[in-house]
C-alpha cells in the first residue's frame, strides 16, 4: 500500500468517529439484522453506506468474572497478550511478533484492539470497506483472534510492568478505597476479585492458552457489525474472523456464575491514610442490565446524583454546605448486579458530616422519589442527549454490541425515547425502593489520622 493510500485510509477511519453527526435520526431507524451462523455464533448487523467503513466487535463470555480467585487478572492479562504476536498460521503464514503486527495494521490503515471487562472479552476491528483492504484486515484479525502466540518472554516483562503499576497504585487512597468498597459490596463474588502481585505470580502463558481454548470458541461469540457491508458480506466476514478457533467439540456449557448476594447489614470501614483529601464511597449491589427497572433507575439517578450540578447530592453536599467539590451517584449494571455507588472526596475532618448528609439525601430520595419538575428536567436532559449516543460509527457499534450482549430487543434504539418518556415519578420511587436499602449500605472512608479513623469508626452506625 502506498503512503498516500495509507494516509487516505487513516483519515477516513478518523473521520468516521465524527462525520455521522446530524444523521442520528437515520441511525436510530436503521434496522438491526440478527441471525445465527452454523457454528453457533450470533450476528447483529446494521448495514449503512454512510461511510466506506466497517466496524466489528466480537464479544465472548470471558471477562474477569470467569477468573479463578487465585488467578485474578487472568482475563485482562490474557487479552493484553493477544496483541503481542501470532504464531505461524495453519495456512502457512509466518509468525508475527508485536512489532510486525503493528506494521501490518499500519499498512492496512486499519485498527484492531482486544480488551477484557468484568463480563466479556471484546475484539474490535475498524477498517475501510474496500474489498481489497477489508479482506486483508479480516484475515489478519482472524489470526489474532484464533492464533495468538502468548510469547513467554514478553509475558515475563509484562508481569513486571503490571506489578510495578500495582505497587504504585497501592500508594494512592483512591485505590485503597475502591478495593475496600468492592470487597465489602461483593464479598466472595468474582465481581469483587482483586488483581495482586500474588495472583499474577500464578498466571503463566500455559494458563492463558488453556483459558483461551475453554472460553474463546465460536458458539459463544456475539458479533456486532456496523458499516458498508451487505448481509452476505457480513456473514462471510464473521465466518472468516472465527475460522481459526476450535471446532464445535469445544462448545461445552459454561458453569453458571452465582448472582451477587444482597447485603444483610450495613458495613462501615474507616481506613487511616495521610492524604489531603478523604475518599468516600457509599453503596451496595445494584441490578443486572436486563432488569425492567433500568429506565426508571436511569432517570432517577440523574436526579439523585448523576446530573452534575442539578442533582440533589450536589445541591445538598456541595452547594448548601461546601463539603465537597464534586459528588456523584451511579449504577453499574452488568450480567450480574453491578454496584450502586455514591462517591466523593472531602477534607478528612469533614468526612463524617459529608457522609451523614449524603445518607440523608439518599434515604429521602428512596422514600419519596423525584418531584414532577425534577423528572421533567431529567427527561429533557437525558432524552435530549440521546442523539449524542449515536452520532458516530464507533458509538453505534457500542450500542449494537450492548443490545447483543444483553439480549435486548432489536428495536431497542427505536423505542428508547418513548420508553424513557413514559417513566413516571411513581415508577422511579417504586424502582428505587425495590433496588436500594439505605439502612444496609457499605460506607468506606479512606483518609485522616489513625486516631481520627478509629473515632469515626466507633461512631458509625452498626
C-alpha positions as MATLAB code, in Angstrom:
seq = 'XXXXXXXXXXXXXXXXXXXXXXXXXXXXXXXXXXXXXXXXXXXXXXXXXXXXXXXXXXXXXXXXXXXXXXXXXXXXXXXXXXXXXXXXXXXXXXXXXXXXXXXXXXXXXXXXXXXXXXXXXXXXXXXXXXXXXXXXXXXXXXXXXXXXXXXXXXXXXXXXXXXXXXXXXXXXXXXXXXXXXXXXXXXXXXXXXXXXXXXXXXXXXXXXXXXXXXXXXXXXXXXXXXXXXXXXXXXXXXXXXXXXXXXXXXXXXXXXXXXXXXXXXXXXXXXXXXXXXXXXXXXXXXXXXXXXXXXXXXXXXXXXXXXXXXXXXXXXXXXXXXXXXXXXXXXXXXXXXXXXXXXXXXXXXXXXXXXXXXXXXXXXXXXXXXXXXXXXXXXXXXXXXXXXXXXXXXXXXXXXXXXXXXXXXXXXXXXXXXXXXXXXXXXXXXXXXXXXXXXXXXXXXXXXXXXXXXXXXXXXXX';
ca = [
       0.000    0.000    0.000;
       1.358    3.421   -0.896;
       1.855    6.092    1.758;
      -0.856    8.164    0.077;
      -3.354    5.309    0.301;
      -2.405    4.615    3.905;
      -2.957    8.274    4.806;
      -6.292    8.261    2.988;
      -7.425    5.150    4.847;
      -6.371    6.531    8.211;
      -8.076    9.871    7.523;
     -11.336    8.182    6.574;
     -11.257    5.975    9.665;
     -10.686    9.022   11.864;
     -13.457   10.886   10.117;
     -15.777    8.019   10.854;
     -15.668    8.959   14.512;
     -17.379   12.298   13.898;
     -18.794   12.675   10.408;
     -22.085   10.977   11.245;
     -23.207   13.899   13.421;
     -26.602   15.065   12.233;
     -27.547   11.624   10.932;
     -28.888   10.362   14.229;
     -32.474   10.011   13.116;
     -31.399    7.820   10.255;
     -29.212    5.759   12.537;
     -31.938    5.188   15.081;
     -34.219    3.986   12.295;
     -31.661    1.630   10.749;
     -32.811   -1.928   11.370;
     -30.629   -4.421   13.187;
     -30.484   -7.718   11.319;
     -29.869  -10.745   13.511;
     -29.122  -14.366   12.686;
     -27.051  -17.309   13.911;
     -24.231  -18.986   11.988;
     -23.934  -22.754   11.670;
     -21.145  -22.679   14.277;
     -23.492  -21.034   16.811;
     -22.106  -17.504   16.596;
     -24.772  -14.792   16.776;
     -24.590  -11.911   14.292;
     -26.065   -8.404   14.741;
     -25.730   -6.225   11.647;
     -26.508   -2.585   10.898;
     -25.852   -2.120    7.199;
     -25.229    1.517    6.250;
     -23.377    3.113    3.360;
     -22.994    6.483    5.075;
     -19.217    5.945    5.173;
     -16.878    3.452    3.471;
     -16.034    1.974    6.869;
     -16.782   -1.271    8.695;
     -16.704   -1.616   12.497;
     -16.821   -5.053   14.094;
     -16.974   -6.031   17.760;
     -16.730   -9.697   18.768;
     -17.694  -10.466   22.382;
     -17.182  -13.630   24.415;
     -18.291  -14.561   27.946;
     -14.673  -14.395   29.050;
     -14.471  -11.435   31.403;
     -12.918  -11.341   34.848;
     -15.996  -12.973   36.382;
     -14.610  -16.197   34.848;
     -11.228  -15.800   36.578;
     -10.361  -18.348   39.284;
      -9.908  -16.355   42.504;
      -6.248  -17.431   42.951;
      -5.560  -16.135   39.411;
      -7.486  -12.862   39.466;
      -6.364  -10.826   36.494;
      -6.260  -13.752   34.078;
      -8.850  -12.223   31.732;
      -7.149   -8.839   31.458;
      -3.643  -10.249   31.064;
      -4.751  -12.818   28.503;
      -6.495  -10.181   26.393;
      -3.453   -7.897   26.563;
      -1.174  -10.726   25.446;
      -3.295  -11.453   22.366;
      -1.835   -8.322   20.783;
       1.784   -9.355   21.483;
       2.102  -11.620   18.455;
       0.641  -14.521   16.470;
       2.138  -17.938   15.889;
       2.739  -19.446   12.467;
      -0.635  -19.844   10.763;
      -2.338  -23.077    9.835;
      -2.313  -21.928    6.221;
       1.449  -21.487    6.178;
       1.572  -17.815    7.216;
       4.719  -16.775    9.110;
       4.647  -15.936   12.792;
       4.420  -12.220   13.603;
       5.720  -10.520   16.730;
       4.175   -7.387   18.236;
       6.177   -5.031   16.031;
       5.353   -6.928   12.854;
       1.664   -6.920   13.803;
       1.728   -3.177   14.350;
       3.333   -2.624   10.966;
       0.804   -4.919    9.275;
      -2.124   -2.960   10.721;
      -0.493    0.344    9.775;
      -0.053   -0.873    6.194;
      -3.790   -1.603    6.046;
      -4.768    1.708    7.612;
      -6.922   -0.344    9.988;
      -7.053   -0.891   13.745;
      -7.582   -3.925   15.970;
      -7.920   -3.933   19.756;
      -8.569   -6.504   22.479;
      -9.902   -5.750   25.956;
     -11.422   -7.590   28.889;
     -14.008   -6.216   31.295;
     -15.917   -7.710   34.157;
     -18.261   -9.740   31.937;
     -16.721  -10.063   28.488;
     -13.607  -10.130   26.374;
     -14.018   -7.927   23.277;
     -12.196   -7.831   19.946;
     -12.690   -4.620   17.943;
     -11.844   -4.168   14.259;
     -12.152   -0.966   12.232;
     -11.295   -0.948    8.544;
     -12.287    0.534    5.213;
     -14.948   -1.381    3.321;
     -12.943   -1.532    0.084;
     -12.870   -5.308   -0.589;
      -9.097   -5.488   -1.051;
      -8.476   -3.798    2.309;
     -11.421   -5.357    4.131;
     -10.474   -8.915    3.238;
      -6.858   -8.418    4.313;
      -7.907   -6.773    7.593;
     -10.382   -9.554    8.386;
      -7.775  -12.206    7.600;
      -5.236  -10.552    9.909;
      -7.829  -10.118   12.658;
      -8.752  -13.798   12.364;
      -5.133  -14.681   13.083;
      -5.041  -12.524   16.208;
      -8.333  -13.976   17.412;
      -7.513  -17.598   16.604;
      -3.711  -17.914   16.692;
      -2.265  -15.730   19.477;
       1.317  -16.699   20.295;
       1.377  -15.812   24.011;
       5.199  -15.434   23.980;
       6.619  -16.317   27.372;
       9.457  -13.763   27.324;
       7.011  -10.965   26.599;
       4.737  -12.100   29.439;
       7.638  -12.026   31.901;
       8.249   -8.383   31.027;
       4.529   -7.556   31.078;
       4.107   -9.125   34.502;
       6.913   -6.987   35.914;
       5.350   -3.882   34.381;
       1.930   -4.717   35.853;
       3.463   -5.466   39.252;
       5.128   -2.055   39.234;
       1.809   -0.417   38.356;
       0.079   -2.279   41.202;
       2.723   -1.148   43.687;
       2.311    2.457   42.602;
      -1.494    2.261   42.714;
      -1.357    0.852   46.244;
       0.182    4.118   47.432;
      -2.951    6.042   46.448;
      -6.030    6.457   48.664;
      -8.383    6.051   45.688;
      -7.041    2.536   45.075;
      -7.425    1.558   48.712;
     -10.959    2.957   48.871;
     -12.037    1.226   45.670;
     -10.649   -2.103   46.815;
     -12.288   -1.915   50.245;
     -15.604   -0.920   48.689;
     -15.569   -3.763   46.142;
     -14.705   -6.348   48.776;
     -17.432   -5.120   51.111;
     -20.121   -4.925   48.403;
     -19.354   -8.131   46.518;
     -17.846  -10.358   49.189;
     -16.549  -13.532   47.535;
     -18.330  -12.907   44.237;
     -15.952  -12.640   41.222;
     -17.016   -9.010   40.681;
     -15.022   -8.170   43.801;
     -11.818  -10.037   42.961;
      -8.595   -8.058   43.123;
      -5.526   -8.387   40.924;
      -2.417   -8.574   43.124;
       1.227   -9.482   42.757;
       0.345  -12.865   44.252;
      -2.412  -13.640   41.735;
      -0.206  -12.501   38.840;
       2.563  -14.841   40.007;
       0.157  -17.760   39.471;
      -0.550  -16.775   35.855;
       1.643  -18.122   33.066;
       1.280  -18.429   29.322;
       0.199  -22.078   29.590;
      -2.736  -20.934   31.758;
      -3.606  -18.276   29.188;
      -3.673  -20.842   26.373;
      -5.842  -23.196   28.400;
      -8.295  -20.425   29.261;
      -8.400  -19.354   25.640;
      -9.277  -22.849   24.439;
     -12.056  -23.132   27.002;
     -13.724  -19.741   26.579;
     -12.917  -18.296   23.145;
     -14.981  -20.604   20.938;
     -17.299  -19.684   18.028;
     -20.537  -20.949   19.555;
     -20.244  -18.334   22.331;
     -19.386  -15.399   20.067;
     -21.620  -12.386   19.574;
     -20.553  -10.330   16.565;
     -21.821   -6.777   16.109;
     -21.159   -5.262   12.693;
     -21.862   -1.686   11.560;
     -20.935   -0.321    8.176;
     -20.923   -0.606    4.432;
     -21.450   -4.361    4.064;
     -24.388   -6.478    2.968;
     -25.762   -9.389    4.962;
     -23.930  -11.863    2.726;
     -20.674   -9.947    3.131;
     -21.186   -9.730    6.894;
     -21.735  -13.487    7.124;
     -18.556  -14.158    5.147;
     -16.663  -11.670    7.313;
     -17.899  -13.273   10.542;
     -17.126  -16.787    9.342;
     -13.560  -15.797    8.448;
     -12.973  -13.995   11.753;
     -13.841  -17.151   13.715;
     -12.361  -19.685   11.307;
      -9.159  -20.318   13.275;
     -10.864  -21.029   16.589;
     -11.643  -24.540   17.897;
     -14.476  -26.501   16.328;
     -17.855  -27.443   17.824;
     -16.286  -30.097   20.053;
     -15.046  -27.247   22.283;
     -18.554  -25.882   22.782;
     -19.451  -27.268   26.186;
     -21.774  -25.364   28.542;
     -20.068  -22.881   30.837;
     -20.776  -23.134   34.568;
     -23.258  -20.597   35.884;
     -21.919  -17.619   37.821;
     -23.735  -17.137   41.114;
     -25.676  -13.880   41.487;
     -24.306  -11.099   43.668;
     -25.646  -11.573   47.188;
     -27.676   -8.798   48.776;
     -26.249   -7.124   51.869;
     -27.849   -8.203   55.133;
     -26.488   -5.362   57.264;
     -24.676   -2.045   56.993;
     -20.889   -2.141   56.747;
     -18.712    0.795   57.748;
     -14.973    0.903   57.212;
     -12.672    3.775   58.138;
      -9.080    3.466   56.915;
      -6.430    5.890   58.120;
      -4.376    7.484   55.350;
      -2.206   10.587   55.393;
      -3.737   12.478   52.483;
      -5.143   15.948   51.917;
      -8.492   14.508   50.847;
     -10.544   11.645   52.237;
     -12.009    9.320   49.586;
     -15.559    8.195   50.303;
     -17.773    5.514   48.747;
     -21.307    4.627   49.845;
     -23.267    1.878   48.112;
     -24.476   -1.673   47.654;
     -25.203   -4.241   44.904;
     -27.448   -2.716   42.255;
     -29.185   -4.587   39.440;
     -28.428   -6.648   36.290;
     -28.685   -4.749   32.998;
     -31.717   -6.732   31.797;
     -33.787   -5.595   34.786;
     -37.045   -3.934   33.617;
     -36.462   -1.079   36.088;
     -33.464    0.145   34.053;
     -35.199    3.172   32.523;
     -36.703    4.324   35.810;
     -33.401    3.863   37.636;
     -31.509    5.771   34.944;
     -33.788    8.793   35.165;
     -33.988    8.640   38.948;
     -30.247    8.506   39.307;
     -29.923   11.614   37.143;
     -31.990   13.475   39.739;
     -30.182   11.923   42.700;
     -26.541   12.293   41.699;
     -25.964   11.640   38.009;
     -26.946   15.075   36.738;
     -23.955   17.055   37.917;
     -24.816   20.476   39.266;
     -28.569   19.909   39.006;
     -28.550   16.753   41.147;
     -29.756   16.629   44.751;
     -26.463   15.351   46.121;
     -24.543   18.232   44.554;
     -27.092   20.724   45.802;
     -27.064   19.481   49.391;
     -23.461   18.364   49.890;
     -21.591   20.893   47.754;
     -23.746   23.940   47.158;
     -25.511   24.290   50.503;
     -22.744   23.004   52.801;
     -19.469   23.207   50.857;
     -18.413   19.744   51.985;
     -17.006   18.606   48.641;
     -16.077   19.956   45.233;
     -17.960   17.220   43.363;
     -20.146   14.258   44.210;
     -21.896   11.688   42.055;
     -24.056    8.601   42.191;
     -24.422    5.837   39.648;
     -25.337    2.252   38.858;
     -23.018   -0.167   37.027;
     -25.332   -2.920   35.772;
     -23.800   -5.963   34.093;
     -24.745   -9.583   33.591;
     -24.959   -9.592   37.380;
     -25.887   -6.827   39.819;
     -23.098   -4.298   39.492;
     -22.696   -1.815   42.316;
     -24.679    1.309   43.063;
     -22.233    3.903   44.327;
     -22.097    7.416   45.746;
     -18.567    8.797   45.547;
     -16.813   11.993   46.577;
     -13.701   13.460   48.143;
     -13.605   15.831   51.082;
     -11.309   17.084   53.836;
     -10.753   14.330   56.389;
     -12.185   16.476   59.180;
     -15.397   16.953   57.150;
     -15.825   13.343   56.062;
     -18.357   12.320   58.687;
     -20.556   15.345   58.086;
     -20.447   14.716   54.334;
     -21.317   11.041   54.829;
     -24.221   11.955   57.112;
     -25.709   14.441   54.637;
     -25.234   12.074   51.687;
     -27.030    9.281   53.512;
     -29.887   11.613   54.417;
     -30.293   12.772   50.805;
     -30.276    9.185   49.581;
     -32.765    7.975   52.194;
     -35.141   10.840   51.416;
     -34.946   10.183   47.685;
     -35.615    6.448   48.090;
     -38.552    7.185   50.382;
     -40.150    9.935   48.291;
     -38.785    9.715   44.747;
     -38.331   12.762   42.493;
     -40.703   15.662   42.088;
     -42.556   16.160   38.822;
     -40.354   19.132   37.933;
     -37.182   17.148   38.668;
     -38.363   14.309   36.452;
     -39.199   16.682   33.608;
     -35.747   18.271   33.798;
     -34.134   14.828   33.846;
     -36.100   13.700   30.799;
     -35.276   16.898   28.924;
     -31.577   16.363   29.512;
     -31.318   12.586   29.131;
     -33.593   12.347   26.097;
     -32.120   15.490   24.593;
     -28.683   13.905   24.814;
     -29.758   10.671   23.124;
     -28.581   11.752   19.635;
     -25.062   12.060   21.013;
     -25.128    8.313   21.726;
     -25.456    7.585   18.017;
     -23.533   10.303   16.217;
     -20.630    8.133   15.036;
     -19.937    4.629   13.797;
     -17.935    3.956   16.939;
     -20.807    4.902   19.237;
     -23.309    2.988   17.134;
     -21.246   -0.207   17.249;
     -21.094    0.163   21.035;
     -24.876    0.395   21.242;
     -25.424   -2.556   18.907;
     -22.921   -4.623   20.905;
     -24.775   -3.671   24.104;
     -28.046   -4.883   22.580;
     -26.379   -8.122   21.500;
     -24.603   -8.768   24.772;
     -27.623   -8.231   26.997;
     -30.162   -9.805   24.619;
     -32.132   -6.565   24.416;
     -34.926   -6.144   21.823;
     -33.679   -5.424   18.305;
     -35.821   -2.261   18.227;
     -34.265   -1.028   21.484;
     -32.809    2.144   19.931;
     -36.060    2.933   18.115;
     -38.182    2.623   21.262;
     -35.663    4.120   23.701;
     -37.071    7.671   23.666;
     -40.686    6.549   24.043;
     -39.819    4.223   26.904;
     -37.843    6.905   28.694;
     -40.639    9.430   28.174;
     -43.187    7.026   29.654;
     -41.447    6.755   33.054;
     -43.409    8.309   35.933;
     -42.372    9.623   39.330;
     -44.242    6.748   40.971;
     -42.312    4.213   38.893;
     -38.991    5.771   39.878;
     -39.924    5.735   43.554;
     -41.013    2.085   43.365;
     -37.893    1.071   41.426;
     -35.531    2.723   43.895;
     -37.343    1.142   46.826;
     -37.010   -2.274   45.182;
     -33.307   -1.862   44.487;
     -31.794    0.234   47.288;
     -31.771   -0.199   51.056;
     -30.134    2.912   52.572;
     -30.053    1.296   56.002;
     -27.965   -1.646   54.708;
     -25.224    0.030   52.712;
     -21.444   -0.095   52.651;
     -19.592    3.071   53.656;
     -15.845    3.317   53.097;
     -13.803    6.358   54.128;
     -10.066    6.412   53.393;
      -8.222    9.365   54.931;
      -7.407   11.011   58.229;
      -5.018   10.113   61.031;
      -5.322    6.731   62.772;
      -6.949    8.236   65.853;
      -9.497   10.081   63.720;
     -10.327    6.961   61.751;
     -10.801    4.920   64.918;
     -13.053    7.559   66.460;
     -15.111    7.784   63.290;
     -15.476    4.010   63.089;
     -16.678    3.935   66.710;
     -19.388    6.499   65.948;
     -20.512    4.884   62.689;
     -23.889    3.119   62.796;
     -23.665   -0.655   63.057;
];
